[in-house]
Amino acid sequence: MLTGCALVLLVWFAAANLQVVRIHFWIVTEGAPLIVVIAISGSLGAVSAGLWSRIRRRRAARPPR
């Protein structure tokens, strides 16, 4: 339920921000639509949260030493 609400808000926020923004990497500067930047950031956040959750579950399932 909470994930669905977060996804709806992310899509709504991304759709409302269609302008092109400049992205500064270490060496180069590129332009990209803000909707792409938001989508990539949201995806990376979801992947990192999923990995962190998986690590915590594995540690909790381990028997004590």
CHARMM internal coordinates of N, CA and C (Angstrom, degrees):
IC EDIT
DIST 1 N 1 CA 1.4574
DIST 1 CA 1 C 1.5315
ANGL 1 N 1 CA 1 C 110.94
DIST 1 C 2 N 1.3239
ANGL 1 CA 1 C 2 N 115.41
DIHE 1 N 1 CA 1 C 2 N -50.22
DIST 2 N 2 CA 1.4686
ANGL 1 C 2 N 2 CA 119.88
DIHE 1 CA 1 C 2 N 2 CA -178.97
DIST 2 CA 2 C 1.5303
ANGL 2 N 2 CA 2 C 110.81
DIHE 1 C 2 N 2 CA 2 C -65.87
DIST 2 C 3 N 1.3249
ANGL 2 CA 2 C 3 N 116.37
DIHE 2 N 2 CA 2 C 3 N -38.57
DIST 3 N 3 CA 1.4674
ANGL 2 C 3 N 3 CA 120.21
DIHE 2 CA 2 C 3 N 3 CA 178.16
DIST 3 CA 3 C 1.5217
ANGL 3 N 3 CA 3 C 110.99
DIHE 2 C 3 N 3 CA 3 C -63.90
DIST 3 C 4 N 1.3262
ANGL 3 CA 3 C 4 N 116.81
DIHE 3 N 3 CA 3 C 4 N -40.72
DIST 4 N 4 CA 1.4614
ANGL 3 C 4 N 4 CA 120.85
DIHE 3 CA 3 C 4 N 4 CA 178.43
DIST 4 CA 4 C 1.5205
ANGL 4 N 4 CA 4 C 111.92
DIHE 3 C 4 N 4 CA 4 C -62.95
DIST 4 C 5 N 1.3342
ANGL 4 CA 4 C 5 N 116.27
DIHE 4 N 4 CA 4 C 5 N -42.57
DIST 5 N 5 CA 1.4731
ANGL 4 C 5 N 5 CA 120.17
DIHE 4 CA 4 C 5 N 5 CA 177.95
DIST 5 CA 5 C 1.5232
ANGL 5 N 5 CA 5 C 110.76
DIHE 4 C 5 N 5 CA 5 C -63.86
DIST 5 C 6 N 1.3306
ANGL 5 CA 5 C 6 N 116.78
DIHE 5 N 5 CA 5 C 6 N -42.39
DIST 6 N 6 CA 1.4652
ANGL 5 C 6 N 6 CA 120.36
DIHE 5 CA 5 C 6 N 6 CA 178.84
DIST 6 CA 6 C 1.5266
ANGL 6 N 6 CA 6 C 110.71
DIHE 5 C 6 N 6 CA 6 C -63.10
DIST 6 C 7 N 1.3196
ANGL 6 CA 6 C 7 N 116.95
DIHE 6 N 6 CA 6 C 7 N -40.10
DIST 7 N 7 CA 1.4639
ANGL 6 C 7 N 7 CA 120.65
DIHE 6 CA 6 C 7 N 7 CA 179.12
DIST 7 CA 7 C 1.5270
ANGL 7 N 7 CA 7 C 111.40
DIHE 6 C 7 N 7 CA 7 C -65.21
DIST 7 C 8 N 1.3197
ANGL 7 CA 7 C 8 N 117.32
DIHE 7 N 7 CA 7 C 8 N -43.05
DIST 8 N 8 CA 1.4706
ANGL 7 C 8 N 8 CA 121.12
DIHE 7 CA 7 C 8 N 8 CA 178.31
DIST 8 CA 8 C 1.5265
ANGL 8 N 8 CA 8 C 110.31
DIHE 7 C 8 N 8 CA 8 C -61.65
DIST 8 C 9 N 1.3293
ANGL 8 CA 8 C 9 N 117.23
DIHE 8 N 8 CA 8 C 9 N -44.18
DIST 9 N 9 CA 1.4634
ANGL 8 C 9 N 9 CA 120.68
DIHE 8 CA 8 C 9 N 9 CA 179.25
DIST 9 CA 9 C 1.5246
ANGL 9 N 9 CA 9 C 111.32
DIHE 8 C 9 N 9 CA 9 C -65.01
DIST 9 C 10 N 1.3262
ANGL 9 CA 9 C 10 N 117.28
DIHE 9 N 9 CA 9 C 10 N -39.40
DIST 10 N 10 CA 1.4571
ANGL 9 C 10 N 10 CA 120.93
DIHE 9 CA 9 C 10 N 10 CA 178.35
DIST 10 CA 10 C 1.5240
ANGL 10 N 10 CA 10 C 111.30
DIHE 9 C 10 N 10 CA 10 C -63.34
DIST 10 C 11 N 1.3189
ANGL 10 CA 10 C 11 N 117.29
DIHE 10 N 10 CA 10 C 11 N -44.84
DIST 11 N 11 CA 1.4689
ANGL 10 C 11 N 11 CA 121.43
DIHE 10 CA 10 C 11 N 11 CA 179.02
DIST 11 CA 11 C 1.5277
ANGL 11 N 11 CA 11 C 110.38
DIHE 10 C 11 N 11 CA 11 C -64.42
DIST 11 C 12 N 1.3173
ANGL 11 CA 11 C 12 N 116.74
DIHE 11 N 11 CA 11 C 12 N -43.32
DIST 12 N 12 CA 1.4704
ANGL 11 C 12 N 12 CA 121.13
DIHE 11 CA 11 C 12 N 12 CA 179.50
DIST 12 CA 12 C 1.5305
ANGL 12 N 12 CA 12 C 110.48
DIHE 11 C 12 N 12 CA 12 C -62.46
DIST 12 C 13 N 1.3268
ANGL 12 CA 12 C 13 N 116.56
DIHE 12 N 12 CA 12 C 13 N -44.54
DIST 13 N 13 CA 1.4621
ANGL 12 C 13 N 13 CA 121.31
DIHE 12 CA 12 C 13 N 13 CA 179.77
DIST 13 CA 13 C 1.5267
ANGL 13 N 13 CA 13 C 110.44
DIHE 12 C 13 N 13 CA 13 C -64.25
DIST 13 C 14 N 1.3302
ANGL 13 CA 13 C 14 N 116.96
DIHE 13 N 13 CA 13 C 14 N -42.97
DIST 14 N 14 CA 1.4637
ANGL 13 C 14 N 14 CA 120.97
DIHE 13 CA 13 C 14 N 14 CA -179.48
DIST 14 CA 14 C 1.5250
ANGL 14 N 14 CA 14 C 110.80
DIHE 13 C 14 N 14 CA 14 C -65.13
DIST 14 C 15 N 1.3175
ANGL 14 CA 14 C 15 N 117.68
DIHE 14 N 14 CA 14 C 15 N -42.13
DIST 15 N 15 CA 1.4632
ANGL 14 C 15 N 15 CA 121.22
DIHE 14 CA 14 C 15 N 15 CA -179.00
DIST 15 CA 15 C 1.5251
ANGL 15 N 15 CA 15 C 112.09
DIHE 14 C 15 N 15 CA 15 C -66.46
DIST 15 C 16 N 1.3139
ANGL 15 CA 15 C 16 N 117.21
DIHE 15 N 15 CA 15 C 16 N -25.97
DIST 16 N 16 CA 1.4673
ANGL 15 C 16 N 16 CA 121.31
DIHE 15 CA 15 C 16 N 16 CA 179.99
DIST 16 CA 16 C 1.5299
ANGL 16 N 16 CA 16 C 111.93
DIHE 15 C 16 N 16 CA 16 C -81.82
DIST 16 C 17 N 1.3319
ANGL 16 CA 16 C 17 N 117.76
DIHE 16 N 16 CA 16 C 17 N -10.93
DIST 17 N 17 CA 1.4644
ANGL 16 C 17 N 17 CA 121.80
DIHE 16 CA 16 C 17 N 17 CA -176.58
DIST 17 CA 17 C 1.5235
ANGL 17 N 17 CA 17 C 109.61
DIHE 16 C 17 N 17 CA 17 C -122.00
DIST 17 C 18 N 1.3100
ANGL 17 CA 17 C 18 N 116.44
DIHE 17 N 17 CA 17 C 18 N 87.97
DIST 18 N 18 CA 1.4579
ANGL 17 C 18 N 18 CA 121.51
DIHE 17 CA 17 C 18 N 18 CA -175.13
DIST 18 CA 18 C 1.5310
ANGL 18 N 18 CA 18 C 113.94
DIHE 17 C 18 N 18 CA 18 C -103.47
DIST 18 C 19 N 1.3275
ANGL 18 CA 18 C 19 N 118.44
DIHE 18 N 18 CA 18 C 19 N -2.44
DIST 19 N 19 CA 1.4612
ANGL 18 C 19 N 19 CA 119.78
DIHE 18 CA 18 C 19 N 19 CA -176.61
DIST 19 CA 19 C 1.5277
ANGL 19 N 19 CA 19 C 111.01
DIHE 18 C 19 N 19 CA 19 C -69.96
DIST 19 C 20 N 1.3176
ANGL 19 CA 19 C 20 N 116.03
DIHE 19 N 19 CA 19 C 20 N 161.67
DIST 20 N 20 CA 1.4662
ANGL 19 C 20 N 20 CA 122.60
DIHE 19 CA 19 C 20 N 20 CA 178.54
DIST 20 CA 20 C 1.5269
ANGL 20 N 20 CA 20 C 108.10
DIHE 19 C 20 N 20 CA 20 C -88.57
DIST 20 C 21 N 1.3281
ANGL 20 CA 20 C 21 N 116.21
DIHE 20 N 20 CA 20 C 21 N 135.31
DIST 21 N 21 CA 1.4622
ANGL 20 C 21 N 21 CA 121.44
DIHE 20 CA 20 C 21 N 21 CA 179.58
DIST 21 CA 21 C 1.5200
ANGL 21 N 21 CA 21 C 109.08
DIHE 20 C 21 N 21 CA 21 C -121.74
DIST 21 C 22 N 1.3301
ANGL 21 CA 21 C 22 N 115.51
DIHE 21 N 21 CA 21 C 22 N 157.83
DIST 22 N 22 CA 1.4635
ANGL 21 C 22 N 22 CA 120.73
DIHE 21 CA 21 C 22 N 22 CA 176.43
DIST 22 CA 22 C 1.5206
ANGL 22 N 22 CA 22 C 108.26
DIHE 21 C 22 N 22 CA 22 C -94.07
DIST 22 C 23 N 1.3391
ANGL 22 CA 22 C 23 N 115.37
DIHE 22 N 22 CA 22 C 23 N 134.00
DIST 23 N 23 CA 1.4540
ANGL 22 C 23 N 23 CA 121.55
DIHE 22 CA 22 C 23 N 23 CA 179.25
DIST 23 CA 23 C 1.5211
ANGL 23 N 23 CA 23 C 107.59
DIHE 22 C 23 N 23 CA 23 C -114.16
DIST 23 C 24 N 1.3238
ANGL 23 CA 23 C 24 N 116.46
DIHE 23 N 23 CA 23 C 24 N 123.90
DIST 24 N 24 CA 1.4673
ANGL 23 C 24 N 24 CA 121.78
DIHE 23 CA 23 C 24 N 24 CA -179.08
DIST 24 CA 24 C 1.5230
ANGL 24 N 24 CA 24 C 108.90
DIHE 23 C 24 N 24 CA 24 C -99.16
DIST 24 C 25 N 1.3370
ANGL 24 CA 24 C 25 N 115.40
DIHE 24 N 24 CA 24 C 25 N 111.47
DIST 25 N 25 CA 1.4511
ANGL 24 C 25 N 25 CA 120.65
DIHE 24 CA 24 C 25 N 25 CA 171.81
DIST 25 CA 25 C 1.5252
ANGL 25 N 25 CA 25 C 106.96
DIHE 24 C 25 N 25 CA 25 C -89.99
DIST 25 C 26 N 1.2990
ANGL 25 CA 25 C 26 N 118.45
DIHE 25 N 25 CA 25 C 26 N -173.77
DIST 26 N 26 CA 1.4635
ANGL 25 C 26 N 26 CA 120.52
DIHE 25 CA 25 C 26 N 26 CA -178.61
DIST 26 CA 26 C 1.5190
ANGL 26 N 26 CA 26 C 111.40
DIHE 25 C 26 N 26 CA 26 C -62.08
DIST 26 C 27 N 1.3161
ANGL 26 CA 26 C 27 N 117.44
DIHE 26 N 26 CA 26 C 27 N -40.90
DIST 27 N 27 CA 1.4687
ANGL 26 C 27 N 27 CA 120.09
DIHE 26 CA 26 C 27 N 27 CA -173.80
DIST 27 CA 27 C 1.5224
ANGL 27 N 27 CA 27 C 112.30
DIHE 26 C 27 N 27 CA 27 C -113.76
DIST 27 C 28 N 1.3109
ANGL 27 CA 27 C 28 N 118.32
DIHE 27 N 27 CA 27 C 28 N -37.37
DIST 28 N 28 CA 1.4613
ANGL 27 C 28 N 28 CA 122.04
DIHE 27 CA 27 C 28 N 28 CA -173.53
DIST 28 CA 28 C 1.5216
ANGL 28 N 28 CA 28 C 111.10
DIHE 27 C 28 N 28 CA 28 C -114.64
DIST 28 C 29 N 1.3204
ANGL 28 CA 28 C 29 N 114.29
DIHE 28 N 28 CA 28 C 29 N 160.20
DIST 29 N 29 CA 1.4564
ANGL 28 C 29 N 29 CA 122.05
DIHE 28 CA 28 C 29 N 29 CA 174.02
DIST 29 CA 29 C 1.5202
ANGL 29 N 29 CA 29 C 107.60
DIHE 28 C 29 N 29 CA 29 C -122.57
DIST 29 C 30 N 1.3163
ANGL 29 CA 29 C 30 N 116.24
DIHE 29 N 29 CA 29 C 30 N 128.26
DIST 30 N 30 CA 1.4608
ANGL 29 C 30 N 30 CA 121.94
DIHE 29 CA 29 C 30 N 30 CA -178.42
DIST 30 CA 30 C 1.5215
ANGL 30 N 30 CA 30 C 109.48
DIHE 29 C 30 N 30 CA 30 C -126.39
DIST 30 C 31 N 1.3160
ANGL 30 CA 30 C 31 N 115.68
DIHE 30 N 30 CA 30 C 31 N 158.91
DIST 31 N 31 CA 1.4538
ANGL 30 C 31 N 31 CA 121.48
DIHE 30 CA 30 C 31 N 31 CA 174.07
DIST 31 CA 31 C 1.5200
ANGL 31 N 31 CA 31 C 109.31
DIHE 30 C 31 N 31 CA 31 C -107.55
DIST 31 C 32 N 1.3304
ANGL 31 CA 31 C 32 N 116.12
DIHE 31 N 31 CA 31 C 32 N 142.69
DIST 32 N 32 CA 1.4641
ANGL 31 C 32 N 32 CA 120.57
DIHE 31 CA 31 C 32 N 32 CA 179.39
DIST 32 CA 32 C 1.5253
ANGL 32 N 32 CA 32 C 108.30
DIHE 31 C 32 N 32 CA 32 C -152.55
DIST 32 C 33 N 1.3285
ANGL 32 CA 32 C 33 N 117.13
DIHE 32 N 32 CA 32 C 33 N 150.51
DIST 33 N 33 CA 1.4647
ANGL 32 C 33 N 33 CA 119.15
DIHE 32 CA 32 C 33 N 33 CA 174.80
DIST 33 CA 33 C 1.5315
ANGL 33 N 33 CA 33 C 110.11
DIHE 32 C 33 N 33 CA 33 C -63.64
DIST 33 C 34 N 1.2973
ANGL 33 CA 33 C 34 N 116.24
DIHE 33 N 33 CA 33 C 34 N 138.09
DIST 34 N 34 CA 1.4620
ANGL 33 C 34 N 34 CA 121.27
DIHE 33 CA 33 C 34 N 34 CA -177.77
DIST 34 CA 34 C 1.5258
ANGL 34 N 34 CA 34 C 111.54
DIHE 33 C 34 N 34 CA 34 C -59.89
DIST 34 C 35 N 1.3280
ANGL 34 CA 34 C 35 N 117.14
DIHE 34 N 34 CA 34 C 35 N -31.49
DIST 35 N 35 CA 1.4584
ANGL 34 C 35 N 35 CA 119.97
DIHE 34 CA 34 C 35 N 35 CA 179.23
DIST 35 CA 35 C 1.5322
ANGL 35 N 35 CA 35 C 110.89
DIHE 34 C 35 N 35 CA 35 C -61.43
DIST 35 C 36 N 1.3384
ANGL 35 CA 35 C 36 N 117.43
DIHE 35 N 35 CA 35 C 36 N -35.24
DIST 36 N 36 CA 1.4653
ANGL 35 C 36 N 36 CA 121.32
DIHE 35 CA 35 C 36 N 36 CA 177.72
DIST 36 CA 36 C 1.5275
ANGL 36 N 36 CA 36 C 110.36
DIHE 35 C 36 N 36 CA 36 C -70.06
DIST 36 C 37 N 1.3114
ANGL 36 CA 36 C 37 N 116.77
DIHE 36 N 36 CA 36 C 37 N -42.10
DIST 37 N 37 CA 1.4587
ANGL 36 C 37 N 37 CA 121.41
DIHE 36 CA 36 C 37 N 37 CA 178.82
DIST 37 CA 37 C 1.5318
ANGL 37 N 37 CA 37 C 110.31
DIHE 36 C 37 N 37 CA 37 C -61.76
DIST 37 C 38 N 1.3138
ANGL 37 CA 37 C 38 N 117.30
DIHE 37 N 37 CA 37 C 38 N -43.39
DIST 38 N 38 CA 1.4592
ANGL 37 C 38 N 38 CA 121.39
DIHE 37 CA 37 C 38 N 38 CA 179.07
DIST 38 CA 38 C 1.5260
ANGL 38 N 38 CA 38 C 110.74
DIHE 37 C 38 N 38 CA 38 C -65.52
DIST 38 C 39 N 1.3211
ANGL 38 CA 38 C 39 N 117.72
DIHE 38 N 38 CA 38 C 39 N -42.35
DIST 39 N 39 CA 1.4644
ANGL 38 C 39 N 39 CA 121.32
DIHE 38 CA 38 C 39 N 39 CA 179.56
DIST 39 CA 39 C 1.5279
ANGL 39 N 39 CA 39 C 111.28
DIHE 38 C 39 N 39 CA 39 C -63.58
DIST 39 C 40 N 1.3174
ANGL 39 CA 39 C 40 N 116.90
DIHE 39 N 39 CA 39 C 40 N -43.79
DIST 40 N 40 CA 1.4658
ANGL 39 C 40 N 40 CA 120.04
DIHE 39 CA 39 C 40 N 40 CA 178.87
DIST 40 CA 40 C 1.5255
ANGL 40 N 40 CA 40 C 110.74
DIHE 39 C 40 N 40 CA 40 C -65.99
DIST 40 C 41 N 1.3128
ANGL 40 CA 40 C 41 N 117.36
DIHE 40 N 40 CA 40 C 41 N -42.45
DIST 41 N 41 CA 1.4642
ANGL 40 C 41 N 41 CA 120.57
DIHE 40 CA 40 C 41 N 41 CA 179.05
DIST 41 CA 41 C 1.5283
ANGL 41 N 41 CA 41 C 111.44
DIHE 40 C 41 N 41 CA 41 C -63.37
DIST 41 C 42 N 1.3194
ANGL 41 CA 41 C 42 N 116.34
DIHE 41 N 41 CA 41 C 42 N -42.61
DIST 42 N 42 CA 1.4591
ANGL 41 C 42 N 42 CA 119.87
DIHE 41 CA 41 C 42 N 42 CA 177.86
DIST 42 CA 42 C 1.5150
ANGL 42 N 42 CA 42 C 112.28
DIHE 41 C 42 N 42 CA 42 C -64.03
DIST 42 C 43 N 1.3210
ANGL 42 CA 42 C 43 N 116.45
DIHE 42 N 42 CA 42 C 43 N -40.14
DIST 43 N 43 CA 1.4705
ANGL 42 C 43 N 43 CA 120.76
DIHE 42 CA 42 C 43 N 43 CA 178.46
DIST 43 CA 43 C 1.5212
ANGL 43 N 43 CA 43 C 111.40
DIHE 42 C 43 N 43 CA 43 C -65.03
DIST 43 C 44 N 1.3269
ANGL 43 CA 43 C 44 N 116.62
DIHE 43 N 43 CA 43 C 44 N -45.52
DIST 44 N 44 CA 1.4643
ANGL 43 C 44 N 44 CA 119.84
DIHE 43 CA 43 C 44 N 44 CA 178.25
DIST 44 CA 44 C 1.5258
ANGL 44 N 44 CA 44 C 111.41
DIHE 43 C 44 N 44 CA 44 C -63.32
DIST 44 C 45 N 1.3215
ANGL 44 CA 44 C 45 N 117.11
DIHE 44 N 44 CA 44 C 45 N -38.08
DIST 45 N 45 CA 1.4626
ANGL 44 C 45 N 45 CA 120.34
DIHE 44 CA 44 C 45 N 45 CA 176.53
DIST 45 CA 45 C 1.5163
ANGL 45 N 45 CA 45 C 112.27
DIHE 44 C 45 N 45 CA 45 C -64.37
DIST 45 C 46 N 1.3284
ANGL 45 CA 45 C 46 N 117.00
DIHE 45 N 45 CA 45 C 46 N -40.69
DIST 46 N 46 CA 1.4678
ANGL 45 C 46 N 46 CA 120.90
DIHE 45 CA 45 C 46 N 46 CA 179.09
DIST 46 CA 46 C 1.5275
ANGL 46 N 46 CA 46 C 110.95
DIHE 45 C 46 N 46 CA 46 C -66.73
DIST 46 C 47 N 1.3273
ANGL 46 CA 46 C 47 N 116.59
DIHE 46 N 46 CA 46 C 47 N -41.45
DIST 47 N 47 CA 1.4635
ANGL 46 C 47 N 47 CA 120.07
DIHE 46 CA 46 C 47 N 47 CA 179.02
DIST 47 CA 47 C 1.5240
ANGL 47 N 47 CA 47 C 110.81
DIHE 46 C 47 N 47 CA 47 C -65.01
DIST 47 C 48 N 1.3184
ANGL 47 CA 47 C 48 N 117.43
DIHE 47 N 47 CA 47 C 48 N -44.99
DIST 48 N 48 CA 1.4646
ANGL 47 C 48 N 48 CA 119.50
DIHE 47 CA 47 C 48 N 48 CA -179.54
DIST 48 CA 48 C 1.5218
ANGL 48 N 48 CA 48 C 111.59
DIHE 47 C 48 N 48 CA 48 C -66.36
DIST 48 C 49 N 1.3252
ANGL 48 CA 48 C 49 N 118.22
DIHE 48 N 48 CA 48 C 49 N -37.67
DIST 49 N 49 CA 1.4713
ANGL 48 C 49 N 49 CA 120.87
DIHE 48 CA 48 C 49 N 49 CA 176.81
DIST 49 CA 49 C 1.5257
ANGL 49 N 49 CA 49 C 110.67
DIHE 48 C 49 N 49 CA 49 C -65.73
DIST 49 C 50 N 1.3312
ANGL 49 CA 49 C 50 N 117.37
DIHE 49 N 49 CA 49 C 50 N -39.65
DIST 50 N 50 CA 1.4560
ANGL 49 C 50 N 50 CA 120.71
DIHE 49 CA 49 C 50 N 50 CA 177.81
DIST 50 CA 50 C 1.5126
ANGL 50 N 50 CA 50 C 112.22
DIHE 49 C 50 N 50 CA 50 C -65.00
DIST 50 C 51 N 1.3345
ANGL 50 CA 50 C 51 N 117.27
DIHE 50 N 50 CA 50 C 51 N -42.35
DIST 51 N 51 CA 1.4605
ANGL 50 C 51 N 51 CA 120.67
DIHE 50 CA 50 C 51 N 51 CA 177.83
DIST 51 CA 51 C 1.5249
ANGL 51 N 51 CA 51 C 111.34
DIHE 50 C 51 N 51 CA 51 C -64.92
DIST 51 C 52 N 1.3116
ANGL 51 CA 51 C 52 N 116.87
DIHE 51 N 51 CA 51 C 52 N -41.82
DIST 52 N 52 CA 1.4645
ANGL 51 C 52 N 52 CA 120.86
DIHE 51 CA 51 C 52 N 52 CA 179.00
DIST 52 CA 52 C 1.5299
ANGL 52 N 52 CA 52 C 110.56
DIHE 51 C 52 N 52 CA 52 C -63.24
DIST 52 C 53 N 1.3144
ANGL 52 CA 52 C 53 N 116.80
DIHE 52 N 52 CA 52 C 53 N -41.43
DIST 53 N 53 CA 1.4607
ANGL 52 C 53 N 53 CA 121.14
DIHE 52 CA 52 C 53 N 53 CA 178.04
DIST 53 CA 53 C 1.5292
ANGL 53 N 53 CA 53 C 110.81
DIHE 52 C 53 N 53 CA 53 C -63.44
DIST 53 C 54 N 1.3192
ANGL 53 CA 53 C 54 N 116.99
DIHE 53 N 53 CA 53 C 54 N -41.85
DIST 54 N 54 CA 1.4668
ANGL 53 C 54 N 54 CA 121.34
DIHE 53 CA 53 C 54 N 54 CA 179.28
DIST 54 CA 54 C 1.5264
ANGL 54 N 54 CA 54 C 111.05
DIHE 53 C 54 N 54 CA 54 C -63.59
DIST 54 C 55 N 1.3278
ANGL 54 CA 54 C 55 N 117.04
DIHE 54 N 54 CA 54 C 55 N -42.10
DIST 55 N 55 CA 1.4652
ANGL 54 C 55 N 55 CA 121.42
DIHE 54 CA 54 C 55 N 55 CA 178.59
DIST 55 CA 55 C 1.5243
ANGL 55 N 55 CA 55 C 110.12
DIHE 54 C 55 N 55 CA 55 C -62.66
DIST 55 C 56 N 1.3190
ANGL 55 CA 55 C 56 N 117.36
DIHE 55 N 55 CA 55 C 56 N -44.83
DIST 56 N 56 CA 1.4686
ANGL 55 C 56 N 56 CA 120.74
DIHE 55 CA 55 C 56 N 56 CA -179.64
DIST 56 CA 56 C 1.5242
ANGL 56 N 56 CA 56 C 111.56
DIHE 55 C 56 N 56 CA 56 C -63.24
DIST 56 C 57 N 1.3497
ANGL 56 CA 56 C 57 N 117.49
DIHE 56 N 56 CA 56 C 57 N -40.63
DIST 57 N 57 CA 1.4693
ANGL 56 C 57 N 57 CA 120.43
DIHE 56 CA 56 C 57 N 57 CA 178.84
DIST 57 CA 57 C 1.5206
ANGL 57 N 57 CA 57 C 111.03
DIHE 56 C 57 N 57 CA 57 C -64.84
DIST 57 C 58 N 1.3251
ANGL 57 CA 57 C 58 N 117.22
DIHE 57 N 57 CA 57 C 58 N -40.35
DIST 58 N 58 CA 1.4705
ANGL 57 C 58 N 58 CA 120.03
DIHE 57 CA 57 C 58 N 58 CA 179.14
DIST 58 CA 58 C 1.5172
ANGL 58 N 58 CA 58 C 111.17
DIHE 57 C 58 N 58 CA 58 C -65.85
DIST 58 C 59 N 1.3222
ANGL 58 CA 58 C 59 N 117.67
DIHE 58 N 58 CA 58 C 59 N -39.97
DIST 59 N 59 CA 1.4692
ANGL 58 C 59 N 59 CA 120.52
DIHE 58 CA 58 C 59 N 59 CA 178.42
DIST 59 CA 59 C 1.5221
ANGL 59 N 59 CA 59 C 110.97
DIHE 58 C 59 N 59 CA 59 C -66.59
DIST 59 C 60 N 1.3228
ANGL 59 CA 59 C 60 N 117.19
DIHE 59 N 59 CA 59 C 60 N -38.18
DIST 60 N 60 CA 1.4600
ANGL 59 C 60 N 60 CA 120.62
DIHE 59 CA 59 C 60 N 60 CA -179.10
DIST 60 CA 60 C 1.5376
ANGL 60 N 60 CA 60 C 110.95
DIHE 59 C 60 N 60 CA 60 C -70.67
DIST 60 C 61 N 1.3413
ANGL 60 CA 60 C 61 N 117.25
DIHE 60 N 60 CA 60 C 61 N -29.37
DIST 61 N 61 CA 1.4600
ANGL 60 C 61 N 61 CA 120.80
DIHE 60 CA 60 C 61 N 61 CA -178.28
DIST 61 CA 61 C 1.5212
ANGL 61 N 61 CA 61 C 112.19
DIHE 60 C 61 N 61 CA 61 C -81.47
DIST 61 C 62 N 1.3102
ANGL 61 CA 61 C 62 N 118.52
DIHE 61 N 61 CA 61 C 62 N -15.30
DIST 62 N 62 CA 1.4568
ANGL 61 C 62 N 62 CA 122.29
DIHE 61 CA 61 C 62 N 62 CA 179.74
DIST 62 CA 62 C 1.5262
ANGL 62 N 62 CA 62 C 110.35
DIHE 61 C 62 N 62 CA 62 C -68.13
DIST 62 C 63 N 1.3168
ANGL 62 CA 62 C 63 N 117.86
DIHE 62 N 62 CA 62 C 63 N 138.24
DIST 63 N 63 CA 1.4734
ANGL 62 C 63 N 63 CA 118.97
DIHE 62 CA 62 C 63 N 63 CA 176.16
DIST 63 CA 63 C 1.5416
ANGL 63 N 63 CA 63 C 109.93
DIHE 62 C 63 N 63 CA 63 C -71.02
DIST 63 C 64 N 1.3279
ANGL 63 CA 63 C 64 N 116.41
DIHE 63 N 63 CA 63 C 64 N 149.21
DIST 64 N 64 CA 1.4807
ANGL 63 C 64 N 64 CA 119.11
DIHE 63 CA 63 C 64 N 64 CA 179.52
DIST 64 CA 64 C 1.5270
ANGL 64 N 64 CA 64 C 110.08
DIHE 63 C 64 N 64 CA 64 C -66.59
DIST 64 C 65 N 1.3116
ANGL 64 CA 64 C 65 N 115.62
DIHE 64 N 64 CA 64 C 65 N 152.16
DIST 65 N 65 CA 1.4766
ANGL 64 C 65 N 65 CA 120.85
DIHE 64 CA 64 C 65 N 65 CA -179.58
DIST 65 CA 65 C 1.4960
ANGL 65 N 65 CA 65 C 111.55
DIHE 64 C 65 N 65 CA 65 C -86.75
END
COOR INIT
IC SEED 1 N 1 CA 1 C
IC BUILD
